[in-house]
Amino acid sequence: MTATAAVEIRSNTVLPARREPLLLSTADGLALVGELALPADRDPVATLVCVHPLPTAGGMMDSHVLRKASWRLPALAGVAVLRFNTRGTTSAAGTSEGEFDEGHGEGLDLAAAMDRVRAAGLPAAWLLGWSFGTDVVLRWGLVPDVLGAVLLSPPLRTTTDVELDAWALDGRPLVAVVPELDDYLRPEEARRRFARVPQAEVVGVDGARHLWVGEQYVRLVLDEVVARVVPAAAPLPTTWAGPYQTWNDLTGGLS
């Protein structure tokens, strides 16, 4: 579609980007499917590497906040967004090889994504984990060329104090965006757990739940992400005056 006047960005709005399918290769020989969304008309100024929620509970690279990041941030903030299915995970892009490994082998999956970031010369890489993905980031994300991490709904299920202490010693920025009504870890407890990481910032979000359902919460989350990754681009606009598509345009009405 071509807009003649600014229109509101809605939950199914897909803004322009160069979208490239990916096939990532892990150190233990698996092929992972993914996508890289790049700004359509400029070089990216920063990069987000996204690690999705728990695949055994339906998490995948198309989990809605990560998908909407790929739909909006290349155009609105000049950010490259790399999403991928961890081992054994299926989405519309396909199924990654291997089997779910409870956050162990998934460290190799994250490493494969960062290998692609380096090979492509993508700038200023940040990690964006959601739920299960936050444990993967906390356990395996302290690698070269990562500038920091944003954690959405961190349950801290498998992350140990030893791993939190490693982030504290390293000093890279760590931001936890925590729903007031989270099923696993709420803001007060999150502040207590992350207190051992001096540079960690815990952002509590009133009224929100673990899955960030509702456009108001998606916008808030993406604003928090961009405020760290590309501060000059925050807060994100809520309208768009250029060409755009909708999810129905891309899928022919299939969800």
N, C-alpha and C positions, 0 to 999 in steps of 0.2 A: 504494500500500500504506500501511497505518497501523501503525506500530510500537507495541507495548505496552511494550517494554523497549528499551534501547539496543542497536542492532545495529552491527556493524562496517561501516564505509564501505569498499566494495570498488571494483574498477576500473570496474564498470558501474553504480554507484549514482548516481542523479540526484536531488539534493536540491531542495526547493522554491525557485522563483524566478518572477518575472514575465519571460517570454521574448518579446521583440518582434522580428519580422523587420525588417530594415533595407534600405533602398535608398539608397546614398550616391552623390552626384554630384560628379565630379571637375572641376577647372578646365578640363580639355581635353575635357569633354563626355561622359565615360563614366559608366555606371551600374554600381555595384558592389553585390553582394549581401552581406548580413551579418546579424548577430543581436546584440541587446543583452539581456543577462541582468541583472535588477535584483533586489535583495532582495524577498522576497514580502511582508513585513510592516513595512517601515521604509524610510526614505530611505537611500541609500548614503552611506557615509562616505568612500569613495575610488573611483577608477575605474582599470581596466586597459584599455588599448588594445593589442590583440594583433596582431602581424605574424608570419605563418606561415612555415614553411620553404619551400625551393625548389619552386615549382610544377612545374617540369619533371622533378622527382624524386618527385612525389607529394604535395608539401606543399600544405596548404589550411587553411581556417579550422577544419576538424574534425580536424586533426592532434592526436593524442591528449592531449598535455599541455594544450593550449589548450582543447580540448573539456572536459576534466576540471576545468580552472579555472572554466569557465562553469557546470559542474554543481555545484561545491562552494563556491566563494568567496562568492557572494551570500548563502548561508545561514550559512556558518561564520564569515565575516569582515565581512559587510555591504558587500562590494565589488561595484560594477557592472563587468561584463565585456563589452567590446565586441570582437567578432570580425568579420572580413570577409575575403572573397576578393579578393586583389589582381587586377589586370587580367588577363583571360584564364584565370582559375583557376576550377575547378569543384569543388563539393562537393554534399552532399545539399540544401543551401539553393538551389542553382542555379549558374549560370555568370556571372561578372562580364564585362562587355563589354571589348573591347580585346584586346591581345596582350601576352604576357610581354615586358618591356623591360629585363631584366638589371639591375634596381635603379634605373633612371633614372626612367621614368614612375611607378614605384611610390612615389616621393616625393610625387607628386600624390595617390595613393591614401591615403597616410598623412595628408596634409593634409585630405582629405575626411572622414576619420574624426574628426580633431580638430575640424573644423567642426561635426560632429554633436555632439560632446561639449560644445562651447560653446553650441550652440543649445538643447541639452537641459538646460543648467545643471548638468551632472554635476560633482561635486567632485573635487579632488585627483587629477588625471590623471597616471598613470605609464604608460610604454611598456614592453611586454613583447615582445621579439623572440626568435625561435628560429631559429638557423642563418641561412639567407638573410635572414630577418626582422631579424637583428641588424645586418646591413650596411645595410638600409633605415633602421633606427632611428639608427645612427651617422651616416649620411650626411645624413638629412633630419629628424631628430627634435628639433633645437634650435629649437623654435618656442614661441610664447607659450602659457602655461597647462600646459606639461609640467613636472612637478616633478622627474622623474628617469627612469632607465631600468634595467631588468633584462634582461640578455642571456643566453640559454641556448645553450650550444654555439656561441659565436661563432667562425666560421672566419676572419674578417678577410680575406676574399677580395678585396673591392672597396673596403673602407674604407682610406683613405690616412692617413699621418701628419698631413697637413694637417687632416683631419677629426677625428682624435684630439686634435690641438692645440686645435681649436675647443672641444671639450668641456672640455679642461683650462682654457682661458681663461674659459669660461662658469661653471664651478664646480658645475654641477648633479650630483647623485649618479649614479654609474654602477657597476653591480654586474654582474660577469661570472661566471656559474656554469658551470664548465668540467669536463667528464668526464675522469677519469683516463685513460681509454682512447679518447679522441676520435679520430676518423679524420682530423681536419684541424688542430686546435690543442689541445695539451694544456696542463695547468696551468703548467708551468715556462715554456714559450714564451709563454703568455698573460700571465704576470706580466712578462716582459721587454717585450712589445709594449705593454701597458697602463701601463708605468712612466712614460711621458710624460704620463699623466693623473693628477695627484697624488691626486685624490679617488676614483679608481677602486679598487674592491675586487674581487679575484679569489678566488673560492671554488672550490677543487678538490674534486671528489667521487670518493672512492675507489671503484673497481670499475665506475663508470658508463661508458656509451658514448654516442655522439652522439645517439641517438634516445630515450634515457631509458626504455628498455623495462623494465617491472617496477614493480609498485605501490610498492615501497620507494623507488624513485627518483622517482616522481611525487610521493609525499608529501614527500620531501626538497626537491624543487624548489619545490613550492607553499609549504612552510614558509619557504624562503629569500625567495620573493616577498613573502609576507605580512609577514615580519619587517621589510621595508623600507617597505611601503605602509601597513600598519596594524599597527604593532609590538605593540599591546595584544592583538591576536588571535592572536599566535604563541606557541607552536606550535599548529597546528590540531588540533582533536580528531580522533580516529580512529574515533569511534562517533557514532551519531545516534539520538535517541529519538522523533523526530517522523515525520510522513508522509514518504514518499519513493517514487520510482519506480526502475525499472531501464531500461537501454537497450532491452532486449527489450520492456518495456511500451510504450515510445514508438514502436518500429518494428514491432511485431507479429512479432518474431523475426528481422527482417532486420537484417543488420549494415551 
